[in-house]
Amino acid sequence: MDTVKSSVGCVKTATEIIGDKWTPQLLRFFMNEDTVRFCQLQNLVGGVNPRTLSARLVHLEEQDIITKTNSLNSRCDYQLTKKGRDLMPVLRSMQAWSDQYASK
């Protein structure tokens, strides 16, 4: 029974980071881009409220998944950390699963 509890704990930790509606959708854009800007994310995801987007990005920063750097013209660039790059295979697996089982 302890094995089951520890396994659930592991899933709980991951879902606390990527288990909401927007976060996996945001992170998928980091799969092919080294740097992503706030406006890019807002345009690519579509339908996300700027406050929600900002809150998700702050949460990802706090979890050490992304880093934020200021660039020219008061713009912010976001990049994956090592921890964030290590998360990409999980997202690729989720994408493959979705591709296989999504209603067409």
Rosetta blueprint (number, residue, H / E / L):
1 M L
2 D H
3 T H
4 V H
5 K H
6 S H
7 S H
8 V H
9 G H
10 C H
11 V H
12 K H
13 T H
14 A H
15 T H
16 E H
17 I H
18 I H
19 G L
20 D L
21 K L
22 W L
23 T H
24 P H
25 Q H
26 L H
27 L H
28 R H
29 F H
30 F H
31 M L
32 N L
33 E L
34 D L
35 T L
36 V E
37 R E
38 F H
39 C H
40 Q H
41 L H
42 Q H
43 N H
44 L H
45 V H
46 G L
47 G L
48 V L
49 N L
50 P H
51 R H
52 T H
53 L H
54 S H
55 A H
56 R H
57 L H
58 V H
59 H H
60 L H
61 E H
62 E H
63 Q L
64 D L
65 I L
66 I E
67 T E
68 K E
69 T E
70 N E
71 S L
72 L H
73 N H
74 S H
75 R L
76 C E
77 D E
78 Y E
79 Q E
80 L E
81 T L
82 K H
83 K H
84 G H
85 R H
86 D H
87 L H
88 M H
89 P H
90 V H
91 L H
92 R H
93 S H
94 M H
95 Q H
96 A H
97 W H
98 S H
99 D H
100 Q H
101 Y H
102 A L
103 S L
104 K L
